[in-house]
């Protein structure tokens, strides 16, 4: 088994994070209007601090998804198939969390389901971008 190249996870993860920021913003703009309109949701009126914090979190998500790709790569091999598996696994876990928040009644499912669906292709593309340059 090969060791994870942490410098590559970081740099390729930052690339995936940047792609995720761009594509996630597009998905949110196209599919997140109802969610953004919910009371007390800062997405509808973002402040500079909100934007910076969410960009930082998205970059960390990119690093995390590339770590997952690097971790499963010895079992599934390098390439697009493994990147798809990592992206789907990451999306599945995050979507379960979103579904849990919906079950608590914190926001109606109809406001978040379009975002759940739209983020999968965006995460796949972001993961593919980062995985393309990851080498051990």
N, C-alpha and C positions, 0 to 999 in steps of 0.2 A: 504494500500500500504506500502511495506517495504522500508526502507531507503537503499541507496547504501552504501556498505562498501568500502570506498575509499582506505583503506589499501589493501584490496583484489584486487580492480581494479588495483592498482599500481603493486602489486607483480604478479598477474596473467597476467596483461598486459605486464609486462616485459618478462614473460615466452613466451607469444604469440609473442612479438617482437623478441625474440631470434630465435624462430622457423621461423618467417617471414624472418629474416636475412638469415638464412641457406637456406630455400626453395626459397626465392626470388633470392638469388645468383645462385642457380642451374637453375632456370627458365631463368634468364638473360644470364647465360653462354650458355644454350642450344638454346634459342630463340632470343637473343638480339644482335647477331653479326652485322646485318645490321644497327641496331640502334646505336650500339657502334662505328661503322665506319663512322658515319656522321661527317662532319667537325665541329670543335669546341666542340665536345662531349667529356667530361672528362671521360666518362665511358670506352672509348677505352684505355686510359692511365691514370688510376687513381693515384692520389698522396695519401700520407698518410692522409693529411687533408681531402681530398675528402672522403676517406673510413671512417674516424672517424665521419665526419659530417653525412654521409648517414646512418651509423650504429645508431647514435643518433636519427636521424629522423625515422628510422625503429622501434626503441624502443618506440618512442612517438606514432607511428602508432599502435603498439601493445596495448599500454595503451588506446588509443582512441577507438580502436575496442572493447576492453573489457568494456570500459565505455558504449559504445552503447549496448553491450550485457546486461550489468547490468540494463541499462535504459529500455530496452524493455522486460526484463525478467518477470516483474509483469504481463504484458499483455499476453505473449506467454508461460510462464512457463519456468522452468529451463531445460537445456539439449541440446542435439545435434540439434534439430529442431530450437531452438532459436538462437543457435550459427550459424547455416547455414543462417538464415535470416539476422543476424547482418553482417556476412561476405559478403553476396550478396549485402546488402545495401551499405556497405562501398565500395566494388568493383565498384558498379554501379556509385556512386558519383565520385570516382576517375577516372573511365573510361570516364565519361562525360567530366571531365576536360582535359583528354588526347585528346579526340576527338576535343575539342575546340582548343587546341594548334595545332592540325593537320589542322583544318579549317583556322587557321591564316597562314598556310604555313610554320610553323617553322620546321616541319619535315614531310616527306611523310608517309601517312597512312600505307603503306606496311611494314615500319620499326617498327611500334609500335603495329599493330594489333596482331602479334604473342605474344607479351608481355602482351597485354590486356587479351588475351585468357588464357595464361599460368599462370597468376597471380591469377585467380579465385580459382583454386584448392589449390594453395599454401596458399592463405588467409583463405580458409575454414579450412585447416589443422591447421594453426596457431591459428585461433579462437577456434577451437575445443580443442586444447591443453590448452589454457588459461581458457576457460569456464569449462573444466573438474574440475578445482580446485577452481573455484569461488563459494563461499557460502556466504549467507547473515546471 
